[in-house]
Amino acid sequence: MKNYELTCLISPDVSEQGLSDLEQKIVSLIQERKGVLNESKKSIKTNLAYPLKGKKAAWINVIDFHLDPDQIPELNEKLKSIPDILRYLVSIKISFKAARFPSTALSKPKIAKKIKKAKPSKVELKEIEEKLEEILKQ
């Protein structure tokens, strides 16, 4: 079984009671196909960016579930037959866990420790001149 997420845009004409009935109908469609419901988020009414089937607003409903991939086409057909669903999307839900990536990829970059350098001591001008003469004589 794979983990899926179903996102539905439901007609704003549906009442809150009708919305919960529709959600139960969708959950029963999943369970009839031996799917396991993980989570169902509360529906939210929102304005759409552009009209869908003449509607400028919709209820957004998200359901997270496990189901065999062979059952998805049949679930899609059943969802298409529900007239109150303006649009829907069944997608594979991927969980990004730290175990999937090497631990070094997600850890903070290591910062090299600062090496404490000895502060140079002041050198007298006479010492520099002596060193220069010594070098030039060679």
C-alpha positions as CSV (number, residue, x, y, z in Angstrom):
1,M,0.0,0.0,0.0
2,K,1.1,3.5,-0.8
3,N,0.3,6.7,1.1
4,Y,-2.0,9.0,-0.9
5,E,-3.5,12.4,-0.5
6,L,-6.9,13.3,-2.0
7,T,-7.6,17.1,-2.3
8,C,-11.2,17.9,-3.4
9,L,-12.8,21.2,-4.4
10,I,-16.4,20.9,-3.4
11,S,-19.3,23.1,-4.6
12,P,-20.0,26.0,-2.2
13,D,-23.7,25.3,-2.5
14,V,-23.3,22.2,-0.3
15,S,-24.3,22.8,3.3
16,E,-22.0,21.9,6.2
17,Q,-24.2,18.9,7.0
18,G,-24.0,17.9,3.3
19,L,-20.3,18.4,3.4
20,S,-19.8,16.0,6.2
21,D,-22.0,13.5,4.4
22,L,-20.0,13.9,1.3
23,E,-16.8,13.4,3.2
24,Q,-18.1,10.2,4.7
25,K,-19.1,9.0,1.3
26,I,-15.5,9.6,0.0
27,V,-14.1,7.8,3.1
28,S,-16.4,4.9,2.5
29,L,-15.3,4.7,-1.2
30,I,-11.7,4.4,0.1
31,Q,-12.5,1.9,2.7
32,E,-14.5,-0.3,0.2
33,R,-11.3,-0.7,-1.7
34,K,-9.5,-1.8,1.5
35,G,-7.9,1.6,2.0
36,V,-6.9,2.8,5.4
37,L,-7.7,6.4,6.4
38,N,-4.8,8.2,8.1
39,E,-6.1,11.7,8.5
40,S,-9.0,13.9,7.3
41,K,-8.5,17.7,7.6
42,K,-11.4,20.0,8.4
43,S,-12.9,21.5,5.2
44,I,-12.3,25.2,4.6
45,K,-14.3,27.5,2.4
46,T,-12.2,29.7,0.1
47,N,-12.4,31.9,-2.9
48,L,-11.0,30.5,-6.1
49,A,-8.5,32.2,-8.4
50,Y,-10.8,31.6,-11.3
51,P,-14.3,30.2,-11.7
52,L,-14.8,26.4,-11.8
53,K,-18.0,25.2,-13.3
54,G,-19.4,28.7,-12.7
55,K,-18.5,28.8,-9.0
56,K,-16.2,31.5,-7.6
57,A,-15.8,29.8,-4.2
58,A,-15.4,26.2,-3.0
59,W,-14.9,24.0,0.0
60,I,-11.4,22.5,0.2
61,N,-11.2,19.0,1.6
62,V,-8.0,17.0,2.2
63,I,-7.9,13.3,3.0
64,D,-4.7,11.3,3.7
65,F,-5.0,7.6,3.2
66,H,-3.2,4.3,2.3
67,L,-4.4,2.3,-0.7
68,D,-3.1,-0.3,-3.2
69,P,-2.1,1.5,-6.4
70,D,-4.3,-0.9,-8.4
71,Q,-7.4,0.6,-6.8
72,I,-6.7,4.2,-7.7
73,P,-8.3,4.1,-11.3
74,E,-11.5,2.7,-9.8
75,L,-11.5,5.4,-7.1
76,N,-11.0,8.1,-9.7
77,E,-14.0,6.8,-11.7
78,K,-16.2,6.9,-8.5
79,L,-15.0,10.4,-7.7
80,K,-15.8,11.7,-11.2
81,S,-19.4,10.5,-10.8
82,I,-20.0,12.7,-7.7
83,P,-21.6,16.0,-9.1
84,D,-20.7,18.1,-6.0
85,I,-17.0,17.7,-6.6
86,L,-15.8,20.5,-8.8
87,R,-12.3,19.2,-9.1
88,Y,-10.1,16.7,-7.3
89,L,-6.5,15.4,-7.2
90,V,-5.2,12.1,-5.9
91,S,-1.4,12.4,-5.4
92,I,1.2,10.2,-3.8
93,K,2.3,11.7,-0.5
94,I,6.0,11.5,0.1
95,S,7.4,11.8,3.5
96,F,10.9,13.3,3.6
97,K,12.6,11.7,6.5
98,A,16.2,12.3,7.7
99,A,16.9,8.6,7.0
100,R,16.5,9.1,3.3
101,F,19.4,11.5,3.1
102,P,22.9,11.2,4.4
103,S,23.1,12.9,7.8
104,T,25.9,15.1,6.5
105,A,23.6,16.6,3.9
106,L,21.2,18.0,6.5
107,S,23.6,18.9,9.2
108,K,25.0,22.4,9.7
109,P,28.2,23.1,7.8
110,K,31.3,22.7,9.9
111,I,33.2,25.9,10.5
112,A,36.9,25.6,10.8
113,K,38.2,26.6,14.2
114,K,40.0,29.9,14.2
115,I,43.7,29.4,14.6
116,K,45.1,31.9,17.1
117,K,48.1,33.5,15.6
118,A,50.7,35.1,17.7
119,K,50.7,38.8,17.4
120,P,53.9,40.0,15.8
121,S,56.1,41.9,18.2
122,K,57.3,45.3,17.2
123,V,60.7,45.2,15.6
124,E,63.2,48.0,16.0
125,L,64.4,49.8,12.9
126,K,68.0,48.9,13.8
127,E,67.3,45.2,13.7
128,I,65.7,45.5,10.2
129,E,68.7,47.4,8.9
130,E,71.1,44.8,10.3
131,K,69.1,42.0,8.7
132,L,69.1,43.8,5.3
133,E,72.8,44.4,5.3
134,E,73.4,40.8,6.2
135,I,71.2,39.6,3.3
136,L,72.8,42.0,0.8
137,K,76.3,41.0,1.7
138,Q,75.7,37.4,0.7
